[in-house]
């Protein structure tokens, strides 16, 4: 499918800012299932962007604005083609125990994707779920599907129910949250079970045209978040617990990391006497199916 | 035959003694110096010790302990008896230290790259990649000359078996070079005869050598090198000051630097200077809020991107701190063997990482025998030796470390060999360790500075760590060839790259705000004192009603003008809180404290004499009584008047003393600019209500008496009634008062006087090639012209009061806006970057 995406992040300051420094993770990786046809990042007021590749492989832009400004907008415009992402049944038929052994031997490379972080706490409730869904004998494909569905079933998607600061244990307790929380829950279970996995930030087509493939998806007007699990052989499989599906044709992945902090699409620091308000809008329109 | 001096200190069963051999005789290297000490009387020894203390204090060597240390930096102590390393022993130590530094350099490069040592299973992955000091962003950063470490330290300790062992790594952040040098300077000054007959290697050129290493990193000729410090809150700020001065490079804080166009600039009052090399004394997590801790105010946003793009070099490289993680100490021998293929020359002190279950169980089963420390830093969790690990203490300790065992290591307790020190001139047994310092030469090889910082425990039984107080020893390294014994005060001076008058914007801005807030406090104190006098002594109740409506507006304008509310000063409690309450916006207390915190942030460039006045100002509001509100109104009045009186004396004293004692460079000038601009604002603000509130209310048929009272109070509050009488020698009339306070060239309160003198100081700070700072001058000129062209007398005669008010208010607002121009031109450099500001304050 071919999509046109427009993602606008806008800061408005209560008092003009004299300096702003931003890091942008807005450049989707080119993969066989994700071809970037057009891509442009615009900054208003204008600022030059210099690029580098971060620790997690994200193409990252840096900009500094060192003159007085009262608002700052970053517009990411994309045309992306998505293609089916097949994962061999053989890989998914490996058992959790076998996978853990294979991946454990690659510790030096997968270490970061096995550790808890401040946002993705391992253990606790996650240990109960990990024993329930990821026993050593279970086959990967079935186990991941079951975990994905369970999160979707037992957690309620409530827009605005949580903030970036809501600790994971509260999400576990209240069983509600947004896509970011669903992803963190899944990561915490997988990492507790010793399965390397990462956080994905991206876009999702939430309202496909009528009479087309794919039903409506949750994720809507902001960026979306899901999870990728590392399979033996270094293949990543993508799961979207918010929508109880594998991430597929309607998902465009943009940035990866251990948790939402690593993969934040726009992150900045400002020098201003007052506060600021943030507005994010994403539109994803299907051009062809 | 043991000498009387240290007879009582014969080691006996305690093992190795640094100074005495097992028979109690001085060791060869100490024989000469002990011979000189033992002929001195107790009194003479005490006098010498006092001399050392006085000398170090005079040199300004301090070391802060504890959190509450704004003014309480602790003086540094250096013992009379130096530590002496004979040349052959030093050579072995040197080789061992270099070997470790080389091995850990290779380790850092490997971990941030291929990770061979992990892939080959030599080290557990968890210890390395799980270290809180492993910085992922460092993995792809270019290294200065290909190396992480350039200026490193290493702590060694001699254990009771007489063997020197490595105790801590200070590879990333080596603190103490300046203390090492100051010890030598002080000892050479006080104990000059002691050096005779000794051949000691010189350390005096260490800073110049370090500068050479730093400059060799730069890609430009004439590079700008700066020392980045966390600021005066750092316990070792006096070291940062010493090194920066000796190297002739700017000592900066994060807010002095600005990232633009992938380059780092130093903000100075004459514009932006590109920075080539940063000698960082800031730990990695604080360096760049965009990459590391977002809450860091000490760092420079965007710095890491400049490193990535290669426009700036930061030493030691980001990521180096991993090598100092104590959890790696147990693996040091493996690391040396893995990278260098040889055995360690210098053994390590037995260290156990509590993150490893076997090591942990070993330690916990015999807890009394260990010192528990975090992975980094100088804290010790176990009780100091001499204090028993009682069951409650043990429980508390276990509670703390069990939260995260992996954050702690254990090292044997009381393992240090003893030495002899002369605290207060009396010989006593002490424990000690030594920090060695190395620098990478421009060619890439390591050189160990031939000296050390020897840290001495406060008591025989105490820990050895500067964080815990205690003292130090000058450290002599014997020279194989004969060298001039006494260290000369002269040293190779570095050629400073920055001009002599160079002042950073942060310093200028702090001075500026100190000046503004002090002037504000002073004006307010005059106003409140006047009101107190009028209210309590001079006016009757009817008369008070006549001037009260206006006084409120005369008070200095609040910064946050949206919040402005009428301040209630018609009662003693209102005036008391406006004088003493630091929480009340715009109060004398809050203005003074803000002024003082600005002044204290630039203490290193403020004269000691003016610093003392600042300390006295702070004390007014820090005394215990200031926190308590009296209940009785007459007591409140007494306190308000007393404080106003003190401020009215101390603020002018500060400006006077500062003028008389500060080095007249550009930084101090901004204090005066702030003072004059603030006074101009306060006068203009008061004048803008003159027309509105002070003219007689003809509609109500007011008596001239009412006007007289108001105008007299008005001029007194602005400390200008006396000036008016001298100039006009007649009753007070609004038109003359306006004419005088707006435009008189010689009345210190007049707007014209303030702006003209302010202009003079600004003009001295403008450099010819710096256009943006000229805008402030043009605007001041234009305001002065507008004041000069206003026919004040005629206006009050003919024009409507509204018209006068509008005209005055407009002038006042233009004066307020001069601040933005000064700020843009000298502090924030808004317009200096080739981009036009979207909306300059106009």
Interface residues (C-beta under 8 A of the other chain):
Chain A: X16 X18 X19 X21 X22 X23 X45 X48 X50 X52 X53 X54 X55 X62 X64 X66 X67 X68 X69 X70 X107 X108 X111 X112 X115 X267 X268 X269
Chain B: X115 X118 X119 X125 X129 X130 X136 X137 X139 X140 X258 X259 X260 X261 X262 X289 X290 X291 X294 X301 X302 X305 X308 X309 X828 X829 X830 X831 X833 X835 X836 X837 X838 X839 X840
